[in-house]
Amino acid sequence: MENEKAWENQTKDWEKNLFYSKNTLFLKWLSKVSKKSDKILDQGCGIGQYTFSAYKIGFQNIIGMDFSQELLKLARKNAKNLNYNIKFVKGDIRNMPFKENSFDAIISGGIVEHVPETEKTISELSRVLKKNSYLLIHVPHKISIFTITKKIQQFFGIWKCGYEKSFTKRNFSKLLKENGFEIKEYFLSEFHPGKHKIIGKIIQIIDKPLYLAGFGGHHMCFLCRKIK
């Protein structure tokens, strides 16, 4: 699969830092809304960065799921090296291998935008999450300079992250609400330069006015509670 190969090519960068800061937004949100004993899913875990970070701060009933056998192999290897008792499973976000009402919280960090079937993936998140439990999800913001540059790269065939789409806040919020979620908190992350520092800095400068107006940026982050 194109997406599988695209993400396997990112592993060298991820291996440099297996942990996020405890002050990372999703970890702060997780600590705010969940108990340490809660059963948590890291959807699209890759090599385990969110999984390991959550485990490190005390959320040790956590499962990592990914569709790539190669990424899961690395995740299990990293868990063994860290002496972390974490279960990793293979699964497709459009049809996850879990029963209804299985989890007390789900982390979905930049995952659902990588398949065309967005409605199905959000429905699946709702299905496996318990009522009154929390979904922590972020997706790319459509109204931004980053999205324009992504479209240009995709057109010329130099985009390295496989299939990826973007969303407006209005449309994605509507999709969440239609699937039984109540949005409790929202945060738009600012665009930050990546590997290409000069080009990235130029994009950041151009995007800044949009960001200050509530548009632009990179990822829209939603803290949602399942109410239906």
Sequence and secondary structure as in RCSB ss.txt:
>XXXX:A:sequence
MENEKAWENQTKDWEKNLFYSKNTLFLKWLSKVSKKSDKILDQGCGIGQYTFSAYKIGFQNIIGMDFSQELLKLA
RKNAKNLNYNIKFVKGDIRNMPFKENSFDAIISGGIVEHVPETEKTISELSRVLKKNSYLLIHVPHKISIFTITK
KIQQFFGIWKCGYEKSFTKRNFSKLLKENGFEIKEYFLSEFHPGKHKIIGKIIQIIDKPLYLAGFGGHHMCFLCR
KIK
>XXXX:A:secstr
 HHHHHHHTTHHHHHT     TTSHHHHHHHHH  TTS EEEET TTTHHHHHHHHTT  SEEEEES HHHHHHH
HHHHHHHT   EEEE BTTB SS TT EEEEEEES GGGSS HHHHHHHHHHHEEEEEEEEEEEEBSSSHHHHHH
HHHHHTT   S S   B HHHHHHHHHHTTEEEEEEEE      S HHHHHHHHHHHHHHHHTT  SSEEEEEEE
E  
